[in-house]
Amino acid sequence: MKLKFCGGARTVTGSCFLLAAGGKKYLVDCGMFQGGKALRRRNFLEFPFEPAEIDCLFLTHAHIDHSGLIPKLVRDGFRGKIFSTRATADLCRIMLQDSAYIQEMEAEWENRKARRAGRSETPPLYTTADALAALKYFEGRGYNETVNLSPEFSFRLQNAGHILGSAIVELWVTEEGTTKKFVFTGDLGRQGQPIICDPDVIEEADFLIMESTYGQRLHDEEGDKEAVLANVINSTLGRGGNIVVPSFAVGRAQELLYTLNKLIDRGEIPPLPIFMDSPMAIETTDLFIRHSDCFDLEMRAYLIRGGFPLHFPEVTFTRTLKESQAINEVRAGAMIISASGMCDAGRIRHHLKHNLWRPESTILFVGYQAKGSLGRRLLEGARQVRIFGEDIAVRAEIASIRGCSAHADMHELLAWVGKIKRKPSQIILVHGEDEALENLAGLLRERFQVDVYIPSYLEEISLLPLGQVLEPSQEFLARLKAQQILNMWEGELAHFNAHLFAYLEEEKELDYLLALEKRLKLITDRLKEEGGEMRSLPMLFGPLPPDSSRQLLLKDDEREKGMGGRAG
């Protein structure tokens, strides 16, 4: 058995995993690369496998970074079945055609420039006809339904709690008389997320291929997202500006409408005009009602009472281009929700062009922004960006509510693994940036004593018999050890700070306080002298002072003259 990482490796986009077993080949996801130019170029490369040789594709959910290259896959020869939940199949009928339209429009825009410059033209990545052809191969299945494709292969889809229809893919593969279970998490959702159910718990796994988008971050650090949203809206309205929200059309846009409806009902924000300016988000919102089996209890209670909290009087759904253009005449007091969520395509770029330069307006991000994307550059403080060939000054307030993310955070990922009754022999981390991957790997190894591996793009690994381990590289081991040292240092530092605070609260002797001050100043000065160099760093740190020994600091102060000023 072999597993090849054709995307989603050391990046958060382009998820695509090739499993070869028993003489057959299976794909899990076939996503588009999003973000900077270097990543987007991968979309135009030939697939690192022969599409016609793939027996079937399992799709975890409809987001374009997981599904967006399916039309290209079919155009290039794939003829197998595409298994997904029924909600995902319905969403892909919307999203893949929308993606194809964007490819065609962007190609036409680029080709107009090419013709004027005398350069050759470039065809779109794929067309609307390619997307329609791909939809014929979808076969929707229900949650918790075990499907036997052959005596050697079966699968089941469990609820991932990420977006409508998102699934954890469980695969049972038998080779040479041995059956192994592979679990692909796709994108895991959060506990208590609005509208949809929480992620299902997996009973067991031999190999767990797990996302790590928020492997180093906690959503709780962002505070009460509803209060933050209300504050952003009210402060922007007070300045006389608009709130422009780049939002993913599936999941995030609907959750945002759900929250806005509650805030207006509670009187925490005024009943401002809200424009949902994304044809795909509008179609998706209409589609939600057809998949109530995915809803949580609170959303079902709304339906029982005869309401639907995604449609309310303040919302205007702008379907046509003319309606979208008319929004730009609204100078103040409105919220504009548009796609794409990372600002790299779609109508949102027009609204950014008309509002980024206005200090009274706010650009509000409510989702993850990949490295290299326009959204990421704005969040990182870009003072000028280029949109449609024009340099636009960034004077609007840039705000972010990361608590709106539909991804499980670090603690939630660890808690989900902790609920697996029979832990996997290996966990393979994908769909994350390097720092998130490495941090989560260290925590998983430390907490569950399980082998963790981080693959690289286009890497292929042989899956060893159960009980054996995937050998990590020396580079990985070094990164892991560095993370362990950092975790240890942070723990010791917290311990030291707690005792230091107690000393400063209780100490009455001036001599002791002066000795303490001098010692800390010596360490600070030495670090400044190093100027970022690490050569002498180990000399700076000796054992932390014992809890009850004030004499030690005084003795250190006396010894420093004979130590050439070295801080022990």
N, C-alpha and C positions, 0 to 999 in steps of 0.2 A: 504494500500500500504506500502510495506517495501523495503528498499534498504540496501543491505549488501556489504561491501567493502572487497572483496576477494583478493585484491592486489591494488597497486598504492596508498595505504594509508600511509602517512608519509614516503614515499619513492618514487623514480622516476622510478621504474621499476615494472613489474608484474601487470600492469593495468588489472583489472577485477572487474566488478560491476554487482551484481545480483539484478534485479528488480522483485519483486513479486507483481502482481496486477491482480484482476479479476479472480483469480484461476489459473493463468498461471505464468510461470517464464521465464524471458528473461535475457540474458547476454549482456553486452556491453564490448567488448574486452576480450581476454583470453591470457594475456601476460606472458612471461617468466621473472622470477626474475634474475637480473644480479647484479654483484658486488661482495661483500665479501662472504665467505663461509656460514655464517649464513643466508644470503638472498638466496643463491643458493640452500640451503637445502630445502627451501619451494617448489621448483619445484618437488621434489620427494615425497611430502606428498600427501595424498588423497585430492581430491577437497573438499572444505567445503560445498558441495551440491551434489546432485545426478545428474550426467551428463545426464542420460536418461530422467530426468524430465524437462530439459530445452527445451522450445518450439522453440526458435530461438536465434541466436547470431548476434549482430550488431558489425561490425569491423570498427573502426575509421581509421586505416591505417596499413600498412604492417610491420612496425618496429617490431622486435622480442619481445621487451618488451611490445607490445600490442597484438601480434599474436602468439607468440612462443609456447604456450601450447595447441594450437588447435589440433595438432595430438594426443596428450595425451587425450584431451577431447573426441574426436571421438573414440579412442581406448577403452575408459572407458564407452562408451555407448551412447554418444550424437548422435542423428539422425535427428536433425532439420536442417533448412536452415541457412546458414551463409550469411548475407547480407552485401555487401560492394560496393564501386564503382568498375567499370570494371577495372580501372588501378590497384587498390589494389588487386583485384582477380588475375590479371596477375602477379603482383609482388610476391604475396604469393606462386605462383607456383614455383618461383625461390627460395624464401627465406626459405620456410618451408622445402624444400628438402635439401637445404644447411645446415640448422640448424640440420636436422636429420643426415646428414653425419657427422657433427661435434660431435653430441652426440655419434654416433657409434665409431668414431675414438678415442674420449677421453675415452670411456668405454673400448675399446680394450687396450689402453695404460695403464689405471689403472689396468685392469685385468692381463696384463702381469706382472706387479709388484706384484699383489696379488698372482698369481700362484707361483712366485719365493719365496714369503714369506710364502706360505702354507695357505693363507687366502682364504675365499670363494669369488667367483666372483660376480660382480654386473652388471645387464643388463643395457643397455643404457636407458636414459629417454624415448626415443621413437626411432623408426627406420624409414628408408626411406619408407618402406611399409606403416607405419602408416601415414606418411606425404602424400603419394599418395592417400591413402584412404580418408583423410580429404578433399582433394581438390574437391572431388565429391559433396560436400555439399555447395560449394560456388555458389552464385547467384549475379552477378554484376548488378548494377543499375546506372543510370545517376544522375548527380547533379540536384537538384531542382525538383525532380520527387516524388510526393506524392504517397505512396503505402498504400492501405487499406488492412490489413491482416484479419480484421474482423470488424464488426460494432463498436467494443469497442477499436480497436487498429489500429493505422496507424503510418507511419514513413516517414521521408524525410532526404536525405543526402545533406548537403551544403559544399562548399569548405572551408577547414580549412587552406589552404595556407602553410602547413607544409612541406610535401613532395608530390611527384607525387601521385595523387589519394586520398590524405588525406581528411577526412570528419568530419564535425560536425554532430552529430546524433540528430535529433529532433524526439521525441516520443510523440504521443498523446494517453493518456490512459483514458478510461471511466470506472468508478466504482461507482455503486449505483447512476447512473444518473448524476454524476459530472465528467467533463473532465478536466484533468490536462496535462500540457505540460512539459515534461522533456527535457532538452538540455544537451548533453554530448559533451564537446568541443573536446575531444581527445587532441592532441597536437596542439596548435594554432601557426601559422606561423607569420612571420614578414612582415611588409609593405615593398614593394620594393625589395623583395627577387628575385634573378635571376631565370630565366627559368619559374617558375610557378606563378599563379595568387595570388593576395592578399586574405586574409581571407574574407569570406562573412560576412555581418552584419545580425544578428538575430533580427527579429522584436519584439519578446516577449518570455517570459518564465515564468513558475511558479516555477520550480526548476532548477537551473543551477549547473551542476556538472562540475567544471572548473579546468583545470591544473594550476600549479603554479611553474613550474620548475625554472623560473627566477623571482620569486616573490619578490626578494630583490636586483636585479642587473639590471644594464643598459648596453646595448651593446655599447652605445656611448662612454663609458669610455675607450673602447679599442682602439679608434682612427680609422684611415683609414685602413681597413683590407687589401686592395690591396697593399698599401704602406708598411705595416708591412710584408706581405708575400714576396714582392719583396726584402725587406731588409734582411729577414732571408735567402732567397735563395742566394742572392749575397754574403753575409758575409760567408756562409758555403762553397760556391764554392771557395771563396778566401782562406779559410783555407785548402782546398783540401779534403773536406769530402762529405758525402752524406746527403740528407735530407730525413728522414724517417717519413711518415705521417700515423699514425693510423687513419683510416677514416671509417665512416659508409658507407656501400656499396650502400645504397639507399638514394639519395638526396645529401648528403655531398660530395661524390666522384664526382658526376656529376657537382655540383656547383664549385668544385675545378678545374676540367678540364676547365670549362667555363671561370673561372677567369685567369687561366694560359694561355689560348689561347689569351686572351686580353692583358696580360702583355707582351707576346712574340711579338704580333703584334705591340704594342706600343714601343718596344725596351727597356722596363724597366728591363727585365731579358734576358739573352742569351737563344738561342734555345737548352736548355739542354735535355738530354735523360730523359723521364718520363715513368716509368713503372707502369701500372695499374695492380697490382698483386692480384687480387681477382676475381675468376670466377663469383661470384655473382654480383660484381660491373660491370663486363664486360657485363654479360647478361642484367643487369638492364639498362646500357647505351644504348644497342641495342634496348631495349624495349621502351625507351622514345619516339622514333620517332613515335610509333603507337598510342600515346595518346596526340596528339597535341592540343586536346580540353582543356587540362590542362595548356597550355603555356600562358605566358603573351605576350604583344604586341611586345616587343623587340625580344623575341625568335621566334615569328611568322615571324617577318621581316627577320631574318636570313634565315628561310626556304624559304620564297618567293624569296630571292636572290639566292637560290640554294645551300646554305651552311648548315652545321650542326656543330656547334661550339664544340661538344664533341668529334669529330674525327679530328685530325690534325697531321701533319707528325712527330712531336716530340714524340708522344705517342705510346708506345708498349704495347699491351694487352697480358699479359702472362697467358695463359689458363691452361697449364699443369704443373704438379709438377716439371718436369725436367726444364722447362723454369723458374719457380720460383727459383729453387735452383741455376741456372746460374747467377741470379742477385747478389748473394753473392760474386761473383768474381769481381764485379764492385767496386773498392775501392774508387773512387772519382768522383764527378761531376754529380751525378744522383739524381733524386727524385724518391722515392719508395712510392707509395700509396697502402696501403693494409688494410685488415680488420682482426680482428674486431676493431671497433672504440674505445673501452675501453681496448683493449689489453688483454682480458681474453680468447681469443680463436683465431684459424685461423692462416694464414700465417704470420701475423704481428709479432708474437712471434719469429719466426725464424729471421726476419730482425732486431728485437730489440737485439736478442742474438749476432748478428754479428756487430752491430753498437753502442750499448749503451756504451761499454767500450772505444770507440774511441773519444778523445776530439775534433777531427777535424769535427765530424759529429754533426747533429742536429736532435733531435726528436721533431717534430712539431705537437702539438695537435690542431685540428680544430673543436672540439666538446665537449659536456658535458661529464665529467668523474664522475661516481657515486661513492659514498663512498665505500671503500673497494676494488675497482677495481685496477688493476695494473696501469692503466693510472693515476688514482687519486693519488696513492702513488708516482709515478714519479713526478707529478706536485707539490706535497707537499714536495719534496726535498729528497726522499729516495736516499741514497748513494750506496745501494746494493739491488738487487732484485734476486729472484730465478725464473729461466725459464728452463723448462724441467729438473728439478732436479739439475740444476747447478747454483751456485752463480755467478752473473754477476755484476761487478762494474759499477756504473753509472758515467761516465766521459764525456759523450756527453752533448752538450748544450740542455737544456730542454726549449722549447719555446711554446707559446700558442697564438692562435688568436681566442678569444672567440666571436669576432664579426661575425664569420662564422656560428654561431648557427642558426638553423632553428626554434628555439623557440622564441616566442614573449617575450620581456623583461618586466620589471615591468610597465613602462609607457605605453607600447603597450597593455598589458593586461588590464590596467585600461581604456585606450582609447577605447578598443573593448567593454568592458562592458558599457561604457558611451554612445555608439551608440545604445544600445538596447532601443527601444521606450517604451515598458512596462517592467519595471524592475522586476526581479524575486522576489518572496516572501522570498526565501532563496537561498543563494549561498553556495555550499558545495565544499570545496577546497581539491583537490587530486593531486597526481603525483607531489610531491615536498618534499624537506627536511624541517625539522622543522622550521628553521629560515626563509626560503622563505615563508612557509605557514603562519606563524604568522605575518610576516611583511605585506604580501598582505591582510590578513584578516583585520588587523587594518586599512589599507588604504581604503579598500572597504567599511567598516562600516562607516568610517569618511566621505568619499566622497559621498556615495550614500544612507546612512542611511538604509542599508539593513542588514538583519540578516545573519551572516556568521558562518559556522560550519566546524570544522576540525575533521574528523572521524579517528579512529584508525583501524589498521589491524584486520579484521574479525568482526568489529563492525557492528551491524545491527540496523537501526533506522526506526522508524515508521514515515511516512510522514503525518503530521497533516493537517487538513483542512486549506484551504487558509485563511490567516489573522492571524493564530496562528504561533507561533515561535518554532523552535527547541531549547530546553533549553541547553545552553552550560554548560560545567562542571565548577566548581569553579577553577580548575587548568587552564582552558582555559581563564576564566575571568581575572585571575591574570596575565597571560602572556600578554593578550591584554592590561590591564592597564599599565603593565610595558612598553610595546611598545609605548603607548600613552605618558607616562612620558618621555621616551627617545626622542620621536619626539618633544615634547615641549621643552626639554632641548637643543636639537640641534638647534631649532629655536632661543631660547634665547641666546645661545652661539654665533650664527652667528650675532645676533643683537649687543651683547656686543663687539665682535671682530671688527665690523664695526666702532663703536664709539671709541674703543681703538685706532684703526688705525688713525682715524681723530685727536684724542688728540695728538698722537705722531707726526703727521705731522705738527700740528699747534702750539703746546705748546712751549712757550719761557721761562717759569719760572722754574728754576732748582729745587726749593723746591717742587713744585708740582710733577715733574717727579720722584724725589727721594722718595716721599711718595707713589706714585703709584708703583714703583719698590718694595718697602718694603712690601706693602700689597700683591702683587702677589707672592712674595717669601715666605711669611708666609703661604699662602694657599698651595703652592707647598711643603713646608717642612712638613706641617701637613699631607698631603696625603701620603708622603713618610713614615712618622712615623707610619701611620695606617697599612702599610705593606699589603694592600689588604683587611683589615678588614673594615666593613661597620658601626661599632657601632657609631662612632662620625661623620659620614659623613654629616648628616643633619645640624650639628652645623656649618659647613664650609660655608654654602651658605645663605647669606641674600639677600636683594633686590639689583639689579644691580644699579650702580651709575647713578644718573640722568644725562641727556645729558649736562646740563649747570652748574653743581655744582662741581667745583674743590675744594670748601671749604669742601665738605663732606669727601673727601679722607684725607685732612689734619686733620679734626676733628677725623676721625677714627684712624689715626696714633697716636693722642694724647690720645685717649681713650684706646688703646690697653694695656697700662701699668696697667690700672685698671681692665682689663678683663682677666688677666692671659695669655696674648698673643693670645687670640682667634681671629681669623680673622672673621670679620662680613660679 
